[in-house]
Amino acid sequence: MRRRTGLAMAGVATLVWGEWMNWRWSRALVGPGEGASVAVVVLGYRNPRATANVVNRWRVRAGIRSVGADGADRTCVIFSGGATSGGATEARVMADYAKSVLGFDGRILLEDQSTTTWENVTNVIPLLENADQIKIVSQPAHALKARAYLRRRRPDLAAKLVRADDYRPGEWLLVKPLLALYGLRTLRVLAADERTGSTERGPSAR
């Protein structure tokens, strides 16, 4: 009985840790935002088929919900990702899913040359120049990495970064500990202040 209780407590602690890490990353390097014009950048994931895989489908949904009903007319969704083994680019695959499956009829732009996160950020910069607010959508650790890269490349644009709706409590609950472990590995390329820096405060201040 004690062993089972201990395993159950360890399992709960692991899930809570996964939630906490993803929550924390989703709030790093973002500010309150000002202005009506919003650019939502959805980062692609390798997609061997001509239709969106489960990761890209989720990222598209998170990108669309990041638009927000109150600012839909002033928002542009940018899908970023290069060629896949299926022939179509990640950007095109995601855009097709947004329009044909989710019925999104807002403004869409494609950036279809990138093969790395650094290239994603570099190649979307010309599309962000006129935005008042910038949202980068992906799994929280990956989105944080992209925000940090934007801060390195263009601090003036990084000052416009605001939170996307790519973290929700309980979503991907069982997978979040694995995402957190993978995130810790991928975020080692960032400096400490890039991994934790934020203009927002903790849960009590939000």
LOMAR-726209 format. One record per residue (C-alpha): residue number from 1; residue in one letter; x, y, z. Coordinates in nm, 3 decimals. Example, Ala and Ser with C-alpha at 12.3 -4.5 7.8 and 13.67 -1.06 7.14 Angstrom:
<pts>
<miti = 1, loza = a, x = 1.230, y = -0.450, z = 0.780>
<miti = 2, loza = s, x = 1.367, y = -0.106, z = 0.714>
</pts>
This chain:
<pts>
<miti = 1, loza = m, x = 0.000, y = 0.000, z = 0.000>
<miti = 2, loza = r, x = 0.275, y = 0.242, z = 0.092>
<miti = 3, loza = r, x = 0.457, y = 0.164, z = -0.230>
<miti = 4, loza = r, x = 0.145, y = 0.231, z = -0.434>
<miti = 5, loza = t, x = 0.084, y = 0.554, z = -0.247>
<miti = 6, loza = g, x = 0.443, y = 0.660, z = -0.307>
<miti = 7, loza = l, x = 0.419, y = 0.584, z = -0.677>
<miti = 8, loza = a, x = 0.092, y = 0.774, z = -0.702>
<miti = 9, loza = m, x = 0.241, y = 1.077, z = -0.527>
<miti = 10, loza = a, x = 0.546, y = 1.064, z = -0.753>
<miti = 11, loza = g, x = 0.321, y = 1.049, z = -1.058>
<miti = 12, loza = v, x = 0.121, y = 1.350, z = -0.942>
<miti = 13, loza = a, x = 0.441, y = 1.541, z = -0.864>
<miti = 14, loza = t, x = 0.572, y = 1.466, z = -1.213>
<miti = 15, loza = l, x = 0.254, y = 1.597, z = -1.375>
<miti = 16, loza = v, x = 0.261, y = 1.911, z = -1.161>
<miti = 17, loza = w, x = 0.626, y = 1.969, z = -1.251>
<miti = 18, loza = g, x = 0.548, y = 1.934, z = -1.620>
<miti = 19, loza = e, x = 0.264, y = 2.184, z = -1.591>
<miti = 20, loza = w, x = 0.480, y = 2.428, z = -1.397>
<miti = 21, loza = m, x = 0.769, y = 2.422, z = -1.640>
<miti = 22, loza = n, x = 0.546, y = 2.473, z = -1.943>
<miti = 23, loza = w, x = 0.351, y = 2.749, z = -1.764>
<miti = 24, loza = r, x = 0.675, y = 2.922, z = -1.674>
<miti = 25, loza = w, x = 0.817, y = 2.906, z = -2.027>
<miti = 26, loza = s, x = 0.494, y = 3.037, z = -2.179>
<miti = 27, loza = r, x = 0.535, y = 3.356, z = -1.976>
<miti = 28, loza = a, x = 0.904, y = 3.424, z = -2.033>
<miti = 29, loza = l, x = 1.025, y = 3.711, z = -2.253>
<miti = 30, loza = v, x = 0.679, y = 3.859, z = -2.308>
<miti = 31, loza = g, x = 0.523, y = 4.189, z = -2.214>
<miti = 32, loza = p, x = 0.175, y = 4.340, z = -2.176>
<miti = 33, loza = g, x = 0.154, y = 4.459, z = -2.537>
<miti = 34, loza = e, x = 0.016, y = 4.779, z = -2.685>
<miti = 35, loza = g, x = -0.153, y = 4.857, z = -3.015>
<miti = 36, loza = a, x = -0.414, y = 4.686, z = -3.228>
<miti = 37, loza = s, x = -0.210, y = 4.524, z = -3.506>
<miti = 38, loza = v, x = -0.108, y = 4.168, z = -3.414>
<miti = 39, loza = a, x = 0.116, y = 3.917, z = -3.592>
<miti = 40, loza = v, x = 0.071, y = 3.554, z = -3.484>
<miti = 41, loza = v, x = 0.367, y = 3.341, z = -3.592>
<miti = 42, loza = v, x = 0.298, y = 2.966, z = -3.595>
<miti = 43, loza = l, x = 0.616, y = 2.758, z = -3.614>
<miti = 44, loza = g, x = 0.599, y = 2.438, z = -3.816>
<miti = 45, loza = y, x = 0.706, y = 2.089, z = -3.713>
<miti = 46, loza = r, x = 0.856, y = 1.830, z = -3.948>
<miti = 47, loza = n, x = 0.568, y = 1.684, z = -4.145>
<miti = 48, loza = p, x = 0.645, y = 1.385, z = -4.372>
<miti = 49, loza = r, x = 0.294, y = 1.372, z = -4.516>
<miti = 50, loza = a, x = 0.099, y = 1.614, z = -4.733>
<miti = 51, loza = t, x = -0.155, y = 1.661, z = -4.454>
<miti = 52, loza = a, x = -0.088, y = 1.815, z = -4.113>
<miti = 53, loza = n, x = 0.032, y = 1.576, z = -3.844>
<miti = 54, loza = v, x = -0.090, y = 1.588, z = -3.483>
<miti = 55, loza = v, x = 0.175, y = 1.838, z = -3.371>
<miti = 56, loza = n, x = 0.110, y = 2.080, z = -3.656>
<miti = 57, loza = r, x = -0.267, y = 2.045, z = -3.613>
<miti = 58, loza = w, x = -0.234, y = 2.145, z = -3.249>
<miti = 59, loza = r, x = -0.003, y = 2.435, z = -3.332>
<miti = 60, loza = v, x = -0.249, y = 2.564, z = -3.591>
<miti = 61, loza = r, x = -0.535, y = 2.544, z = -3.341>
<miti = 62, loza = a, x = -0.325, y = 2.726, z = -3.081>
<miti = 63, loza = g, x = -0.237, y = 2.988, z = -3.340>
<miti = 64, loza = i, x = -0.599, y = 3.046, z = -3.439>
<miti = 65, loza = r, x = -0.715, y = 3.076, z = -3.079>
<miti = 66, loza = s, x = -0.430, y = 3.322, z = -3.020>
<miti = 67, loza = v, x = -0.596, y = 3.560, z = -3.265>
<miti = 68, loza = g, x = -0.878, y = 3.644, z = -3.026>
<miti = 69, loza = a, x = -1.223, y = 3.750, z = -3.138>
<miti = 70, loza = d, x = -1.169, y = 4.115, z = -3.045>
<miti = 71, loza = g, x = -0.868, y = 4.163, z = -3.272>
<miti = 72, loza = a, x = -0.936, y = 3.933, z = -3.565>
<miti = 73, loza = d, x = -0.964, y = 4.216, z = -3.816>
<miti = 74, loza = r, x = -0.620, y = 4.354, z = -3.723>
<miti = 75, loza = t, x = -0.439, y = 4.021, z = -3.697>
<miti = 76, loza = c, x = -0.222, y = 3.836, z = -3.947>
<miti = 77, loza = v, x = -0.137, y = 3.469, z = -3.897>
<miti = 78, loza = i, x = 0.205, y = 3.374, z = -4.032>
<miti = 79, loza = f, x = 0.274, y = 3.006, z = -4.086>
<miti = 80, loza = s, x = 0.649, y = 2.938, z = -4.092>
<miti = 81, loza = g, x = 0.818, y = 2.621, z = -4.213>
<miti = 82, loza = g, x = 0.998, y = 2.487, z = -4.519>
<miti = 83, loza = a, x = 0.967, y = 2.183, z = -4.739>
<miti = 84, loza = t, x = 0.862, y = 1.847, z = -4.600>
<miti = 85, loza = s, x = 0.933, y = 1.501, z = -4.738>
<miti = 86, loza = g, x = 0.575, y = 1.496, z = -4.863>
<miti = 87, loza = g, x = 0.651, y = 1.778, z = -5.106>
<miti = 88, loza = a, x = 0.440, y = 2.056, z = -4.957>
<miti = 89, loza = t, x = 0.598, y = 2.300, z = -4.717>
<miti = 90, loza = e, x = 0.512, y = 2.298, z = -4.347>
<miti = 91, loza = a, x = 0.372, y = 2.649, z = -4.391>
<miti = 92, loza = r, x = 0.140, y = 2.540, z = -4.671>
<miti = 93, loza = v, x = 0.028, y = 2.226, z = -4.487>
<miti = 94, loza = m, x = -0.063, y = 2.429, z = -4.179>
<miti = 95, loza = a, x = -0.239, y = 2.698, z = -4.381>
<miti = 96, loza = d, x = -0.445, y = 2.437, z = -4.565>
<miti = 97, loza = y, x = -0.548, y = 2.282, z = -4.234>
<miti = 98, loza = a, x = -0.642, y = 2.623, z = -4.092>
<miti = 99, loza = k, x = -0.864, y = 2.704, z = -4.389>
<miti = 100, loza = s, x = -1.010, y = 2.370, z = -4.495>
<miti = 101, loza = v, x = -1.057, y = 2.205, z = -4.156>
<miti = 102, loza = l, x = -1.083, y = 2.489, z = -3.903>
<miti = 103, loza = g, x = -1.257, y = 2.726, z = -4.141>
<miti = 104, loza = f, x = -1.024, y = 3.015, z = -4.065>
<miti = 105, loza = d, x = -1.088, y = 3.301, z = -4.306>
<miti = 106, loza = g, x = -0.855, y = 3.562, z = -4.163>
<miti = 107, loza = r, x = -0.540, y = 3.704, z = -4.317>
<miti = 108, loza = i, x = -0.265, y = 3.445, z = -4.370>
<miti = 109, loza = l, x = 0.096, y = 3.482, z = -4.480>
<miti = 110, loza = l, x = 0.339, y = 3.201, z = -4.554>
<miti = 111, loza = e, x = 0.710, y = 3.181, z = -4.481>
<miti = 112, loza = d, x = 0.813, y = 2.860, z = -4.655>
<miti = 113, loza = q, x = 1.194, y = 2.857, z = -4.661>
<miti = 114, loza = s, x = 1.291, y = 2.778, z = -4.302>
<miti = 115, loza = t, x = 1.434, y = 2.448, z = -4.182>
<miti = 116, loza = t, x = 1.549, y = 2.552, z = -3.831>
<miti = 117, loza = t, x = 1.411, y = 2.768, z = -3.551>
<miti = 118, loza = w, x = 1.680, y = 3.029, z = -3.617>
<miti = 119, loza = e, x = 1.572, y = 3.044, z = -3.981>
<miti = 120, loza = n, x = 1.205, y = 3.063, z = -3.877>
<miti = 121, loza = v, x = 1.280, y = 3.375, z = -3.676>
<miti = 122, loza = t, x = 1.515, y = 3.530, z = -3.931>
<miti = 123, loza = n, x = 1.279, y = 3.478, z = -4.224>
<miti = 124, loza = v, x = 0.964, y = 3.612, z = -4.057>
<miti = 125, loza = i, x = 1.127, y = 3.937, z = -3.945>
<miti = 126, loza = p, x = 1.029, y = 4.127, z = -4.263>
<miti = 127, loza = l, x = 0.668, y = 4.024, z = -4.198>
<miti = 128, loza = l, x = 0.673, y = 4.162, z = -3.843>
<miti = 129, loza = e, x = 0.793, y = 4.515, z = -3.904>
<miti = 130, loza = n, x = 0.450, y = 4.680, z = -3.893>
<miti = 131, loza = a, x = 0.299, y = 4.474, z = -3.610>
<miti = 132, loza = d, x = 0.220, y = 4.637, z = -3.275>
<miti = 133, loza = q, x = 0.216, y = 4.300, z = -3.099>
<miti = 134, loza = i, x = 0.388, y = 3.973, z = -3.185>
<miti = 135, loza = k, x = 0.281, y = 3.627, z = -3.068>
<miti = 136, loza = i, x = 0.494, y = 3.319, z = -3.136>
<miti = 137, loza = v, x = 0.308, y = 2.989, z = -3.120>
<miti = 138, loza = s, x = 0.453, y = 2.644, z = -3.055>
<miti = 139, loza = q, x = 0.506, y = 2.416, z = -2.759>
<miti = 140, loza = p, x = 0.611, y = 2.654, z = -2.475>
<miti = 141, loza = a, x = 0.983, y = 2.566, z = -2.469>
<miti = 142, loza = h, x = 1.013, y = 2.594, z = -2.846>
<miti = 143, loza = a, x = 0.823, y = 2.922, z = -2.854>
<miti = 144, loza = l, x = 1.051, y = 3.059, z = -2.581>
<miti = 145, loza = k, x = 1.355, y = 2.960, z = -2.784>
<miti = 146, loza = a, x = 1.215, y = 3.149, z = -3.083>
<miti = 147, loza = r, x = 1.139, y = 3.456, z = -2.869>
<miti = 148, loza = a, x = 1.496, y = 3.453, z = -2.740>
<miti = 149, loza = y, x = 1.628, y = 3.431, z = -3.095>
<miti = 150, loza = l, x = 1.413, y = 3.728, z = -3.195>
<miti = 151, loza = r, x = 1.552, y = 3.924, z = -2.901>
<miti = 152, loza = r, x = 1.903, y = 3.847, z = -3.025>
<miti = 153, loza = r, x = 1.827, y = 3.947, z = -3.383>
<miti = 154, loza = r, x = 1.589, y = 4.237, z = -3.332>
<miti = 155, loza = p, x = 1.549, y = 4.366, z = -2.976>
<miti = 156, loza = d, x = 1.312, y = 4.634, z = -3.103>
<miti = 157, loza = l, x = 1.072, y = 4.372, z = -3.237>
<miti = 158, loza = a, x = 1.120, y = 4.149, z = -2.932>
<miti = 159, loza = a, x = 0.989, y = 4.438, z = -2.721>
<miti = 160, loza = k, x = 0.653, y = 4.378, z = -2.891>
<miti = 161, loza = l, x = 0.629, y = 4.012, z = -2.787>
<miti = 162, loza = v, x = 0.315, y = 3.915, z = -2.597>
<miti = 163, loza = r, x = 0.175, y = 3.584, z = -2.479>
<miti = 164, loza = a, x = 0.018, y = 3.348, z = -2.726>
<miti = 165, loza = d, x = -0.255, y = 3.105, z = -2.627>
<miti = 166, loza = d, x = -0.028, y = 2.802, z = -2.658>
<miti = 167, loza = y, x = -0.044, y = 2.700, z = -2.293>
<miti = 168, loza = r, x = -0.360, y = 2.587, z = -2.117>
<miti = 169, loza = p, x = -0.373, y = 2.399, z = -1.785>
<miti = 170, loza = g, x = -0.440, y = 2.031, z = -1.836>
<miti = 171, loza = e, x = -0.387, y = 2.036, z = -2.212>
<miti = 172, loza = w, x = -0.142, y = 1.762, z = -2.315>
<miti = 173, loza = l, x = -0.130, y = 1.681, z = -1.943>
<miti = 174, loza = l, x = 0.032, y = 1.338, z = -1.964>
<miti = 175, loza = v, x = 0.283, y = 1.454, z = -2.225>
<miti = 176, loza = k, x = 0.391, y = 1.775, z = -2.053>
<miti = 177, loza = p, x = 0.658, y = 1.610, z = -1.834>
<miti = 178, loza = l, x = 0.820, y = 1.471, z = -2.151>
<miti = 179, loza = l, x = 0.789, y = 1.811, z = -2.319>
<miti = 180, loza = a, x = 0.951, y = 1.966, z = -2.013>
<miti = 181, loza = l, x = 1.244, y = 1.724, z = -2.024>
<miti = 182, loza = y, x = 1.290, y = 1.786, z = -2.395>
<miti = 183, loza = g, x = 1.257, y = 2.158, z = -2.337>
<miti = 184, loza = l, x = 1.531, y = 2.159, z = -2.076>
<miti = 185, loza = r, x = 1.758, y = 1.997, z = -2.331>
<miti = 186, loza = t, x = 1.677, y = 2.229, z = -2.620>
<miti = 187, loza = l, x = 1.690, y = 2.544, z = -2.409>
<miti = 188, loza = r, x = 2.049, y = 2.481, z = -2.305>
<miti = 189, loza = v, x = 2.151, y = 2.696, z = -2.605>
<miti = 190, loza = l, x = 2.003, y = 3.000, z = -2.428>
<miti = 191, loza = a, x = 2.157, y = 3.215, z = -2.159>
<miti = 192, loza = a, x = 2.002, y = 3.200, z = -1.812>
<miti = 193, loza = d, x = 1.821, y = 3.532, z = -1.848>
<miti = 194, loza = e, x = 1.678, y = 3.418, z = -2.182>
<miti = 195, loza = r, x = 1.532, y = 3.106, z = -2.025>
<miti = 196, loza = t, x = 1.370, y = 3.283, z = -1.730>
<miti = 197, loza = g, x = 1.351, y = 3.652, z = -1.812>
<miti = 198, loza = s, x = 1.002, y = 3.799, z = -1.830>
<miti = 199, loza = t, x = 0.827, y = 4.128, z = -1.791>
<miti = 200, loza = e, x = 0.543, y = 3.943, z = -1.623>
<miti = 201, loza = r, x = 0.538, y = 3.820, z = -1.266>
<miti = 202, loza = g, x = 0.423, y = 3.497, z = -1.108>
<miti = 203, loza = p, x = 0.071, y = 3.353, z = -1.075>
<miti = 204, loza = s, x = -0.021, y = 3.580, z = -0.783>
<miti = 205, loza = a, x = 0.041, y = 3.889, z = -0.995>
<miti = 206, loza = r, x = -0.149, y = 3.771, z = -1.297>
</pts>
